[in-house]
Amino acid sequence: MTHDVAVTGMAWTTALGTGLDEVWGQLLGGATGLRETESTLVLRNRLAAQVPDPPADWSPTRRQVGLTAATLRRAIEHAGAPPDTLPVIGTSYGPHLDEPSGDLRRWAAEATAAAGLTRPPLTVTSACSSGSDAIAAAARLIREGAAEACVCGGVDVLTPAKRLAHTALGTMSPTLLRSFDLRHDGTLLGEGAGFCVLERLDRARSRGAVVHAVMRGSGSSNDAATMTSPDLSGDGVLLAVRRALSDAGASADDVAVVNAHGSGTPVNDHVETVVLSRMFTGRRPVAFATKGAFGHTLGATGALEAIAVILALRESKVPPVYGLSEPAEDFPLPLPVGGPSEIGEGLGISVTLAFGGFNTCLVFARPVVGDVG
């Protein structure tokens, strides 16, 4: 027996703040949390989100635990969920590039305990798909009857080693993160956390919970191409999207809005352009991206973008893509430039691309009117 999965709680910590409606309003207004810094640790750019220059006594692990616990607590409170809700936590490197002796399970357990949760967490690490994969794994546990409710998502702290590593890889922009713009020249890093509470739809209804969305499906794949670059054909990403829509019992024509990965690197933007051109040959859903506002939050990005899709479905609009003024001519879908864009009826999907060839797609639907509360 499989179960429909409801989203009954959400919380995020972003470069723009923490309140769901507060941050969403800033996104609609075209704000960004990226800011200039004098940091000597950023070799190719002078922009960062959240933590431009950590103090001398700053600990990546302490920051990761605090960020995780605070966001988990707010997600649980938003859902009115009990403390025995199962945590499923994704991260990329978390604090481990800077403090390699750290233990993923240890800090995750510490964070969940600090948030008041009583069950030991499950942990997921699949680079920048970690947050999306944690949500997909939690939904699968619920659909197959292995769990009744999960709090799931991703978290990643911005550290000096990550900024140096991306500089060495040549992925950092010397100017600004401009997803799908003719002038795109790289990404910029941020930090953040995002968690959703998922539970069986019938359970949510029986306890009178507000249902913010229904998670209809997910799909994943791996390019098996290179350690850091996607397969330029887009075949792997396309497979993940098709698997997600098949899992949802839907087609491309059912999609109203796409949250693209939108990292701002020429290679990733090219691959997404290819994939979206091949995927949407009929209906043309509106596409948007949030990394220009939040920075690229690595293992948290898929969770933050899942929440953004749910809010877009709720409001029937998407925020403008920060930094986008001249969309690439070959981009196949409508993009919001300079202001919000309306979206129609249909599903919302979030697409995540990650180092190591990981690709993940999540599918969400608006709730039934009686479930919204």
Secondary structure, 3 states (H helix, E strand, C coil): CCCCEEEEEEEEEECCECCHHHHHHHHHCCCCCEEECCCCCCCCCCEEECCCCCCCCCCHHHHHHHHHHHHHHHHHHHHCCCCCCEEEEECCCCCCCCCCCCCHHHHHHHHHHHCCCCCCCEEECCHHHHHHHHHHHHHHHHHCCCCCEEEEEEEECCCHHHHHHHHHHCCECCCCCCCCECCCCCECECCEEEEEEEEEHHHHHHCCCCCCEEEEEEEEEECCCCCCCCCCCCHHHHHHHHHHHHHCCCCHHHEEEEECCCCCCHHHHHHHHHHHHHHCCCCCCEEECCHHHHCECHHHHHHHHHHHHHHHHHHCEECCCCCCCCECCCCCCCCCCCCCEECCCCEEEEEEECHHHEEEEEEEECCCHHHHC
